Amino acid sequence: MYVKICGLREPEHVAAAVEAGADAIGFVLTRSSRRITPARARELASAVPSHVLTVAVFAGEAPEEVRAAAVEAGVRAVQLHGDHPHGDFTALKDLDVALVRAGAASTDLRCGAFDEDLLIVDAPRPGSGEPWDWAAVRGRPEGRWMLAGGLDPSNVAAAIAAAEPWGVDVSSGVEIAPGVKDAGLIRDFVAAARAASGGVRSSHR
């Protein structure tokens, strides 16, 4: 089970995610209570080992702005969240980073449909922290896709059983206040996701 911890802002939480075994770490470089600067993202990303994917998250910015911020941040992936057209992904293909497309279940659920490398299927209201009907997407997304939206250590096992994703992505579910992560919750989430993943069909891997 691929696990991404998103919205990290402090080195101790980056370290907790890495030590817990997270596969990817997200830094929010767009409008959000979790927003950090590209310079801060570079500082945090520099402490992340190469086997963990560092992701800069954007929502609505033009490709030129995304490119400049991602290069400054020194990340290994770019995530475009929301209604970005196919052309935005095409414009970033030469960056030599992984591309992540994130959107609600109403979007095209084929990973790679916009030339992205990873797909995130999120709640109808991204960032709300509210659980949603995870089972509604079961069997629909194709390829390497992560489930997001309302996940936390207590419900991630049920969400995995309901949706059968390739991976999971969490942000508010490992926070003790908006934008404030908790190392213990990060560890608990990764452990719970990995413990539950044995029940996911091998065809999703």
C-alpha positions in Angstrom: 0.0 0.0 0.0 1.5 3.3 -1.2 1.2 6.0 1.5 1.5 9.7 1.0 1.5 12.2 3.9 0.6 15.7 2.7 0.7 19.2 4.0 3.9 18.9 6.0 5.5 22.1 7.3 7.9 21.1 10.1 11.1 19.0 10.0 10.0 16.8 12.9 6.9 15.8 11.0 8.9 15.1 7.8 11.2 12.9 9.9 8.2 11.1 11.5 6.7 10.4 8.1 10.0 9.1 6.7 10.7 7.0 9.8 7.2 5.5 9.7 7.8 4.4 6.1 5.7 6.8 4.0 6.3 6.5 0.3 5.6 10.2 -0.5 5.6 13.5 1.3 3.6 16.5 0.1 4.4 20.2 0.5 1.6 22.7 -0.2 2.7 25.6 -2.3 -0.8 26.9 -3.0 -3.5 28.8 -1.1 -4.0 26.8 2.1 -3.5 27.0 5.9 -0.7 24.5 5.2 1.0 26.6 2.6 4.8 27.0 2.8 7.2 28.9 0.5 9.3 27.1 -2.2 12.4 27.9 -0.2 10.9 26.3 2.9 9.9 23.2 0.9 13.5 23.0 -0.4 14.8 23.1 3.1 12.4 20.3 4.2 12.9 18.2 1.1 16.7 18.2 1.5 16.3 16.0 4.5 14.2 13.4 2.7 15.9 10.3 1.4 15.8 9.6 -2.3 13.5 6.6 -2.0 10.7 8.9 -0.7 8.9 11.0 -3.3 8.8 14.7 -2.4 5.7 16.4 -3.9 4.9 20.1 -4.4 1.1 20.6 -4.4 -0.6 23.3 -6.5 -4.2 24.2 -7.3 -5.1 26.5 -10.1 -1.7 28.1 -10.7 -0.5 28.5 -14.3 2.2 26.0 -15.6 4.8 28.8 -15.6 4.2 29.6 -11.9 4.2 25.9 -11.1 7.4 25.3 -12.9 9.2 28.1 -11.2 8.1 27.1 -7.7 8.8 23.4 -8.2 12.3 24.1 -9.5 13.0 26.4 -6.5 11.6 23.8 -4.1 13.8 21.0 -5.6 11.0 18.4 -5.4 10.8 15.1 -7.3 7.1 15.5 -8.2 4.4 18.0 -8.9 0.7 17.6 -8.0 -2.0 19.6 -9.8 -5.2 19.6 -7.8 -8.6 20.4 -9.3 -9.7 21.4 -12.8 -6.3 21.6 -14.5 -6.6 20.9 -18.3 -4.5 18.3 -20.0 -2.3 21.0 -21.4 -1.1 22.0 -18.0 0.4 18.6 -17.5 1.8 18.5 -21.1 3.5 21.9 -20.4 5.3 20.3 -17.4 6.4 17.0 -18.9 10.0 18.3 -19.6 10.5 19.1 -15.9 11.8 15.5 -15.4 9.6 15.1 -12.3 6.7 12.8 -11.6 3.3 14.3 -12.3 0.3 13.8 -10.0 -3.3 14.6 -10.9 -5.8 15.0 -8.1 -9.5 15.6 -8.4 -12.9 14.4 -7.3 -14.5 11.1 -8.3 -16.3 13.0 -11.1 -13.1 13.4 -13.0 -11.5 11.0 -15.6 -10.4 8.1 -13.3 -7.9 6.6 -15.7 -4.4 7.2 -14.3 -2.4 8.6 -17.3 -5.3 10.1 -19.1 -3.6 13.5 -18.7 -0.1 12.1 -19.0 0.2 12.0 -15.2 2.2 9.3 -13.4 -0.1 9.0 -10.3 -3.8 9.8 -9.7 -5.4 10.9 -6.5 -9.2 10.5 -6.1 -10.3 13.0 -3.5 -13.5 13.9 -1.6 -16.1 16.2 -3.3 -14.8 19.0 -1.0 -11.0 18.6 -1.0 -9.3 19.5 2.2 -12.5 19.4 4.3 -11.4 16.3 6.2 -14.8 14.9 5.9 -15.3 11.1 5.1 -17.2 10.4 1.9 -18.6 7.4 0.0 -15.3 5.7 -0.7 -17.1 2.6 -2.0 -18.6 4.6 -4.8 -15.2 4.5 -6.7 -14.5 0.8 -6.1 -13.5 -0.8 -9.4 -13.6 2.5 -11.4 -10.2 4.1 -11.2 -7.5 2.5 -13.4 -3.8 2.3 -12.7 -1.8 3.8 -9.9 -4.3 5.7 -7.9 -4.5 6.9 -4.3 -7.7 7.4 -2.2 -7.9 10.7 -0.3 -10.5 12.7 1.6 -11.5 12.2 5.3 -9.0 9.5 6.0 -7.4 9.1 9.5 -5.8 6.3 11.5 -9.1 5.1 12.8 -10.9 4.7 9.4 -8.2 4.1 6.8 -8.6 0.3 7.0 -12.4 0.6 6.3 -11.7 3.0 3.4 -9.1 0.6 1.9 -11.6 -2.2 2.2 -14.4 -0.1 0.6 -12.5 1.4 -2.3 -9.5 -1.0 -2.9 -7.0 1.7 -3.9 -3.4 1.3 -4.9 -2.5 3.9 -2.3 -3.8 6.4 0.3 -3.1 10.1 0.8 -3.8 11.9 4.1 -3.4 15.5 5.4 -6.0 16.7 7.9 -6.4 13.2 9.3 -3.0 13.4 10.9 -3.4 16.8 12.4 -4.3 18.0 15.9 -5.4 21.5 14.6 -5.7 22.9 11.1 -2.3 22.8 9.5 -0.6 21.3 12.6 0.6 17.7 12.1 1.1 15.2 14.9 4.0 12.7 14.7 2.1 10.0 16.6 -0.9 10.3 14.2 1.4 10.1 11.2 3.0 6.8 12.6 -0.5 5.4 13.4 -1.8 6.2 9.9 1.1 4.5 8.1 0.9 1.5 10.3 -2.9 1.2 9.9 -2.8 1.6 6.1 -0.1 -1.1 5.8 -1.8 -3.5 8.1 -5.0 -3.2 6.1 -3.4 -3.5 2.7 -3.3 -7.3 2.8 -6.9 -7.4 1.9 -6.6 -5.3 -1.3 -6.7 -7.3 -4.5 -3.3 -7.9 -6.1 -4.7 -6.6 -9.4 -4.5 -3.1 -8.0 -0.7 -3.3 -7.4 
